[in-house]
Each structure stands twice: as C-alpha cells, then as structure tokens.
Amino acid sequence: MEEPIRKISFLLDKKEIKLIDEACMLGSDADTNLKKAVKEGDRQRVEFLYEELDDLQGYIAACANHEDSERKQDRWDALYDRLQTLLDLSENMSRSRKRLVALKKQPCAHKYYIFDIRIYPRPVYDVRTEASRKIQIAGTKSLYNFAKVITRAFDFDFDHCFGFYDNLQKYHSSKISYELFVDIGEAPSSATVKGVKKTKINQVFKNIGDIILFLFDYGDGWYFTVELKEIKQAEKWNLKPAILESVGKAPLQYPPCEDELEQDEA
C-alpha cells in the first residue's frame, strides 16, 4: 500500500516570508509555494508537501550556519525549529493519528554536543596559558559555525582561515581534515581535505572522547584541542550555543611586539 501524500499547511508572518525568500536565492524552490500563499489577516497561509518542507529546512539550516549577525541567526534558528516541529508533527500523524494527544510530551529532536576546548601557546610569542572553555552546541551546526563560536569564546576576532585535523601533532599529516580554504576556492593542504561550511559537527564527532585539532590563523598559529565530552538530548528547541564553563584568562590574540614593549618601558 502506497503512503498517502502528506501536505503541511501553516501560517507565516512577514519576517518569516522574508527569510524564506533569502533561502530561495540560495537554491530553495519554496518560492513556488509562496506564490500560492493565501492571506489570512496579517499573515500568509502556505502549503508544502512533506518532502518540500524538509528540503526547505535544509536551506534554512545552511543560512543559519553562515549568518554573521547573531540577532538574525536567532531568527533563522527559530524558523528552523518551527519547521522541525511541523515535520515531526506530520511524521507522527502519518504513523498513527491516535498518538496526536501525546505529541506535546515528545522530546526535542535536537542533541547538544558538549566540548572541552583548550588553547595552546604559540611558540613565536612564548605565550603560556591554561585557558579552557566548555561549550555546548547543537550537533547540526556546521564546522564553520563551530569555529566562530570557539574563537569568540576566547575573545578572538573571527578574521582568519582555519581548519580541523585528526593529527594533533602534525596537522599536515592528518588523514581526516576540514579547511575553510575549500569553501573559499583557495588551495587546501591536500586533495582529500573537505570544506567546513557544509560539514556538520555530528558528521565529524561520533563518539565521546573524540578529539581533534582546531588550527586558527595559519600565520600566527593558534592551536586548540577540541574534545567531545558528552552528547545529550536537548530539552528545548534552542540552537543557540552556550559557554558552560570558562577557566583561565584567554591570551591576547595580537600581543604587542618587542619594539612596542620597549617603547612602553621607555
């Protein structure tokens, strides 16, 4: 017996429609659905097939991962969560209409990944630090978004290229690596390197204890060890990362050079 066609109808406000329009510019076909929207008060009612809405959600996630504005990223995440709720509702209805009463009690589908991240000294400046951060982030976030969260957790500007590597001592010898160079069209360190903008955290970290090197700024060379400590079920539909613990003062990203120090002493 063929599975019945599943259609999902819901209301969108002006801000949500604007976000979906942006997603359409990146390749989503949702503009066809928006053209058929019916006005209800100050909102628009749209209808999607399950597969269409699932496809749109993927574009929304990509937009959220690449968004520079934290405020707008929150709006992307909120729309992603709303679409996920609709997809889950449709999925459960297709299995059994009798389970509708229990839907509100179902746990959030997201999983939080909790990492212990430690920064190591740059030999060129002989920086010594014991600084570490414990970060909680949704496993569906991209490595690009993860890198942004890590650098900001240590009060760094997110202003250089970076990569993730499975060889903690010699990153050039890594068997598995992900670099921003791939995404911006520059030459990666090897032909097997993958990009960071389309790679999700849960695709890289599979088991508790997995640890990789995060190298930020190939010129100055800031090294971070990123260890997965825990995977837990999210209690709320919230994709926003959080710093759970902060130990030690972060080193200066751009410490003064010797000439500047000598001038200050003089």
Contacts in CASP RR format, 6 or more apart in sequence:
PFRMAT RR
TARGET T0000
AUTHOR 0000-0000-0000
METHOD contacts of the structure
MODEL  1
MEEPIRKISFLLDKKEIKLIDEACMLGSDADTNLKKAVKEGDRQRVEFLY
EELDDLQGYIAACANHEDSERKQDRWDALYDRLQTLLDLSENMSRSRKRL
VALKKQPCAHKYYIFDIRIYPRPVYDVRTEASRKIQIAGTKSLYNFAKVI
TRAFDFDFDHCFGFYDNLQKYHSSKISYELFVDIGEAPSSATVKGVKKTK
INQVFKNIGDIILFLFDYGDGWYFTVELKEIKQAEKWNLKPAILESVGKA
PLQYPPCEDELEQDEA
3 94 0 8 1.000
4 94 0 8 1.000
5 49 0 8 1.000
6 49 0 8 1.000
6 50 0 8 1.000
6 90 0 8 1.000
6 93 0 8 1.000
6 94 0 8 1.000
7 47 0 8 1.000
7 48 0 8 1.000
7 49 0 8 1.000
7 50 0 8 1.000
8 47 0 8 1.000
8 48 0 8 1.000
8 49 0 8 1.000
8 50 0 8 1.000
8 53 0 8 1.000
8 86 0 8 1.000
8 87 0 8 1.000
8 90 0 8 1.000
9 45 0 8 1.000
9 46 0 8 1.000
9 47 0 8 1.000
9 48 0 8 1.000
10 45 0 8 1.000
10 46 0 8 1.000
10 86 0 8 1.000
11 40 0 8 1.000
11 43 0 8 1.000
11 44 0 8 1.000
11 45 0 8 1.000
11 46 0 8 1.000
12 20 0 8 1.000
12 37 0 8 1.000
12 43 0 8 1.000
12 44 0 8 1.000
12 45 0 8 1.000
12 46 0 8 1.000
13 42 0 8 1.000
13 43 0 8 1.000
14 42 0 8 1.000
14 43 0 8 1.000
15 75 0 8 1.000
16 79 0 8 1.000
16 82 0 8 1.000
17 34 0 8 1.000
17 37 0 8 1.000
17 44 0 8 1.000
19 60 0 8 1.000
19 63 0 8 1.000
19 75 0 8 1.000
19 76 0 8 1.000
19 79 0 8 1.000
20 28 0 8 1.000
20 30 0 8 1.000
20 34 0 8 1.000
20 56 0 8 1.000
20 60 0 8 1.000
20 79 0 8 1.000
21 31 0 8 1.000
21 34 0 8 1.000
22 63 0 8 1.000
23 30 0 8 1.000
23 56 0 8 1.000
23 59 0 8 1.000
23 60 0 8 1.000
23 63 0 8 1.000
24 30 0 8 1.000
24 31 0 8 1.000
24 34 0 8 1.000
26 59 0 8 1.000
26 62 0 8 1.000
26 63 0 8 1.000
27 59 0 8 1.000
28 55 0 8 1.000
28 56 0 8 1.000
28 59 0 8 1.000
29 52 0 8 1.000
29 55 0 8 1.000
30 48 0 8 1.000
30 52 0 8 1.000
30 56 0 8 1.000
30 59 0 8 1.000
33 46 0 8 1.000
33 47 0 8 1.000
33 48 0 8 1.000
33 52 0 8 1.000
34 44 0 8 1.000
34 46 0 8 1.000
36 46 0 8 1.000
36 47 0 8 1.000
37 44 0 8 1.000
37 45 0 8 1.000
37 46 0 8 1.000
38 44 0 8 1.000
38 45 0 8 1.000
39 45 0 8 1.000
48 56 0 8 1.000
50 87 0 8 1.000
50 90 0 8 1.000
50 91 0 8 1.000
53 83 0 8 1.000
53 86 0 8 1.000
53 87 0 8 1.000
53 90 0 8 1.000
54 87 0 8 1.000
56 83 0 8 1.000
57 80 0 8 1.000
57 83 0 8 1.000
57 84 0 8 1.000
57 87 0 8 1.000
60 76 0 8 1.000
60 79 0 8 1.000
60 80 0 8 1.000
60 83 0 8 1.000
61 80 0 8 1.000
61 140 0 8 1.000
62 142 0 8 1.000
62 197 0 8 1.000
62 198 0 8 1.000
63 76 0 8 1.000
64 73 0 8 1.000
64 76 0 8 1.000
64 77 0 8 1.000
64 80 0 8 1.000
64 145 0 8 1.000
64 239 0 8 1.000
65 141 0 8 1.000
65 142 0 8 1.000
65 144 0 8 1.000
65 145 0 8 1.000
65 197 0 8 1.000
66 142 0 8 1.000
66 144 0 8 1.000
66 145 0 8 1.000
66 197 0 8 1.000
67 73 0 8 1.000
67 76 0 8 1.000
74 240 0 8 1.000
77 238 0 8 1.000
77 239 0 8 1.000
77 240 0 8 1.000
80 239 0 8 1.000
81 237 0 8 1.000
81 238 0 8 1.000
81 239 0 8 1.000
84 109 0 8 1.000
84 110 0 8 1.000
84 237 0 8 1.000
85 237 0 8 1.000
88 103 0 8 1.000
88 106 0 8 1.000
88 109 0 8 1.000
89 103 0 8 1.000
92 99 0 8 1.000
92 100 0 8 1.000
92 103 0 8 1.000
92 106 0 8 1.000
93 100 0 8 1.000
107 233 0 8 1.000
107 234 0 8 1.000
107 235 0 8 1.000
108 233 0 8 1.000
108 234 0 8 1.000
108 235 0 8 1.000
108 236 0 8 1.000
108 237 0 8 1.000
109 234 0 8 1.000
110 138 0 8 1.000
110 139 0 8 1.000
110 140 0 8 1.000
110 233 0 8 1.000
110 234 0 8 1.000
110 237 0 8 1.000
110 238 0 8 1.000
110 239 0 8 1.000
111 138 0 8 1.000
111 139 0 8 1.000
111 202 0 8 1.000
111 231 0 8 1.000
111 232 0 8 1.000
111 233 0 8 1.000
111 234 0 8 1.000
112 136 0 8 1.000
112 137 0 8 1.000
112 138 0 8 1.000
112 139 0 8 1.000
112 231 0 8 1.000
112 232 0 8 1.000
112 233 0 8 1.000
112 234 0 8 1.000
113 136 0 8 1.000
113 137 0 8 1.000
113 138 0 8 1.000
113 139 0 8 1.000
113 201 0 8 1.000
113 202 0 8 1.000
113 205 0 8 1.000
113 228 0 8 1.000
113 230 0 8 1.000
113 231 0 8 1.000
114 134 0 8 1.000
114 135 0 8 1.000
114 136 0 8 1.000
114 228 0 8 1.000
114 229 0 8 1.000
114 230 0 8 1.000
114 231 0 8 1.000
114 232 0 8 1.000
114 244 0 8 1.000
115 134 0 8 1.000
115 135 0 8 1.000
115 136 0 8 1.000
115 137 0 8 1.000
115 226 0 8 1.000
115 227 0 8 1.000
115 228 0 8 1.000
115 229 0 8 1.000
116 132 0 8 1.000
116 134 0 8 1.000
116 227 0 8 1.000
116 229 0 8 1.000
117 132 0 8 1.000
117 133 0 8 1.000
117 134 0 8 1.000
117 135 0 8 1.000
117 150 0 8 1.000
117 153 0 8 1.000
117 214 0 8 1.000
117 224 0 8 1.000
117 225 0 8 1.000
117 226 0 8 1.000
117 227 0 8 1.000
118 131 0 8 1.000
118 132 0 8 1.000
118 224 0 8 1.000
118 225 0 8 1.000
119 129 0 8 1.000
119 131 0 8 1.000
119 132 0 8 1.000
119 154 0 8 1.000
119 222 0 8 1.000
119 223 0 8 1.000
119 224 0 8 1.000
119 250 0 8 1.000
119 251 0 8 1.000
120 129 0 8 1.000
120 222 0 8 1.000
120 223 0 8 1.000
120 224 0 8 1.000
120 225 0 8 1.000
121 127 0 8 1.000
121 128 0 8 1.000
121 129 0 8 1.000
121 251 0 8 1.000
122 220 0 8 1.000
122 221 0 8 1.000
122 222 0 8 1.000
122 223 0 8 1.000
124 220 0 8 1.000
125 255 0 8 1.000
127 251 0 8 1.000
127 255 0 8 1.000
129 248 0 8 1.000
129 249 0 8 1.000
129 250 0 8 1.000
129 251 0 8 1.000
130 247 0 8 1.000
130 248 0 8 1.000
131 154 0 8 1.000
131 247 0 8 1.000
131 248 0 8 1.000
131 249 0 8 1.000
131 250 0 8 1.000
131 251 0 8 1.000
132 245 0 8 1.000
132 247 0 8 1.000
132 248 0 8 1.000
133 150 0 8 1.000
133 153 0 8 1.000
133 154 0 8 1.000
133 243 0 8 1.000
133 245 0 8 1.000
133 246 0 8 1.000
133 247 0 8 1.000
134 229 0 8 1.000
134 243 0 8 1.000
134 244 0 8 1.000
134 245 0 8 1.000
134 246 0 8 1.000
135 149 0 8 1.000
135 150 0 8 1.000
135 153 0 8 1.000
135 241 0 8 1.000
135 242 0 8 1.000
135 243 0 8 1.000
135 244 0 8 1.000
136 241 0 8 1.000
136 242 0 8 1.000
136 243 0 8 1.000
136 244 0 8 1.000
137 145 0 8 1.000
137 146 0 8 1.000
137 149 0 8 1.000
137 201 0 8 1.000
137 241 0 8 1.000
137 242 0 8 1.000
138 201 0 8 1.000
138 234 0 8 1.000
138 239 0 8 1.000
138 241 0 8 1.000
139 200 0 8 1.000
139 201 0 8 1.000
139 202 0 8 1.000
140 200 0 8 1.000
140 201 0 8 1.000
140 202 0 8 1.000
140 239 0 8 1.000
141 149 0 8 1.000
141 200 0 8 1.000
141 201 0 8 1.000
141 239 0 8 1.000
141 241 0 8 1.000
142 196 0 8 1.000
142 197 0 8 1.000
142 198 0 8 1.000
142 199 0 8 1.000
142 200 0 8 1.000
142 201 0 8 1.000
143 164 0 8 1.000
143 178 0 8 1.000
143 195 0 8 1.000
143 196 0 8 1.000
143 197 0 8 1.000
143 199 0 8 1.000
143 200 0 8 1.000
143 201 0 8 1.000
143 204 0 8 1.000
144 180 0 8 1.000
144 183 0 8 1.000
144 196 0 8 1.000
144 197 0 8 1.000
146 201 0 8 1.000
147 158 0 8 1.000
147 162 0 8 1.000
147 163 0 8 1.000
147 164 0 8 1.000
147 180 0 8 1.000
147 196 0 8 1.000
147 214 0 8 1.000
147 216 0 8 1.000
148 158 0 8 1.000
149 241 0 8 1.000
150 214 0 8 1.000
150 216 0 8 1.000
150 224 0 8 1.000
150 226 0 8 1.000
151 157 0 8 1.000
151 158 0 8 1.000
151 216 0 8 1.000
152 158 0 8 1.000
153 243 0 8 1.000
153 246 0 8 1.000
154 250 0 8 1.000
154 251 0 8 1.000
155 250 0 8 1.000
155 253 0 8 1.000
156 216 0 8 1.000
156 222 0 8 1.000
156 250 0 8 1.000
156 253 0 8 1.000
157 253 0 8 1.000
160 216 0 8 1.000
160 217 0 8 1.000
160 218 0 8 1.000
160 219 0 8 1.000
161 179 0 8 1.000
161 180 0 8 1.000
161 181 0 8 1.000
161 184 0 8 1.000
161 186 0 8 1.000
161 217 0 8 1.000
161 218 0 8 1.000
162 179 0 8 1.000
162 180 0 8 1.000
162 196 0 8 1.000
162 214 0 8 1.000
162 215 0 8 1.000
162 216 0 8 1.000
162 217 0 8 1.000
163 171 0 8 1.000
163 177 0 8 1.000
163 178 0 8 1.000
163 179 0 8 1.000
163 180 0 8 1.000
163 196 0 8 1.000
163 214 0 8 1.000
163 215 0 8 1.000
163 216 0 8 1.000
164 177 0 8 1.000
164 178 0 8 1.000
164 179 0 8 1.000
164 196 0 8 1.000
164 204 0 8 1.000
164 212 0 8 1.000
164 213 0 8 1.000
164 214 0 8 1.000
164 215 0 8 1.000
164 226 0 8 1.000
165 171 0 8 1.000
165 174 0 8 1.000
165 176 0 8 1.000
165 177 0 8 1.000
165 212 0 8 1.000
165 213 0 8 1.000
165 215 0 8 1.000
166 174 0 8 1.000
166 175 0 8 1.000
166 176 0 8 1.000
166 177 0 8 1.000
166 212 0 8 1.000
166 213 0 8 1.000
167 173 0 8 1.000
167 174 0 8 1.000
167 175 0 8 1.000
167 213 0 8 1.000
168 211 0 8 1.000
168 212 0 8 1.000
168 213 0 8 1.000
168 225 0 8 1.000
171 177 0 8 1.000
171 189 0 8 1.000
171 213 0 8 1.000
171 215 0 8 1.000
172 189 0 8 1.000
172 190 0 8 1.000
174 213 0 8 1.000
175 192 0 8 1.000
176 204 0 8 1.000
177 188 0 8 1.000
177 189 0 8 1.000
177 190 0 8 1.000
177 192 0 8 1.000
177 193 0 8 1.000
177 194 0 8 1.000
178 193 0 8 1.000
178 194 0 8 1.000
178 195 0 8 1.000
178 196 0 8 1.000
178 199 0 8 1.000
178 204 0 8 1.000
179 188 0 8 1.000
179 189 0 8 1.000
179 193 0 8 1.000
179 194 0 8 1.000
179 195 0 8 1.000
179 196 0 8 1.000
180 195 0 8 1.000
180 196 0 8 1.000
180 197 0 8 1.000
181 187 0 8 1.000
181 188 0 8 1.000
181 189 0 8 1.000
181 193 0 8 1.000
182 188 0 8 1.000
182 193 0 8 1.000
182 194 0 8 1.000
182 195 0 8 1.000
182 196 0 8 1.000
183 195 0 8 1.000
183 196 0 8 1.000
183 197 0 8 1.000
183 198 0 8 1.000
188 195 0 8 1.000
204 210 0 8 1.000
204 212 0 8 1.000
205 212 0 8 1.000
205 228 0 8 1.000
207 228 0 8 1.000
208 228 0 8 1.000
208 229 0 8 1.000
208 230 0 8 1.000
208 231 0 8 1.000
209 227 0 8 1.000
209 228 0 8 1.000
209 229 0 8 1.000
210 227 0 8 1.000
210 228 0 8 1.000
211 225 0 8 1.000
211 226 0 8 1.000
211 227 0 8 1.000
211 228 0 8 1.000
212 225 0 8 1.000
212 226 0 8 1.000
213 223 0 8 1.000
213 224 0 8 1.000
213 225 0 8 1.000
213 226 0 8 1.000
214 223 0 8 1.000
214 224 0 8 1.000
214 225 0 8 1.000
214 226 0 8 1.000
215 221 0 8 1.000
215 222 0 8 1.000
215 223 0 8 1.000
215 224 0 8 1.000
216 222 0 8 1.000
216 224 0 8 1.000
222 253 0 8 1.000
256 264 0 8 1.000
END
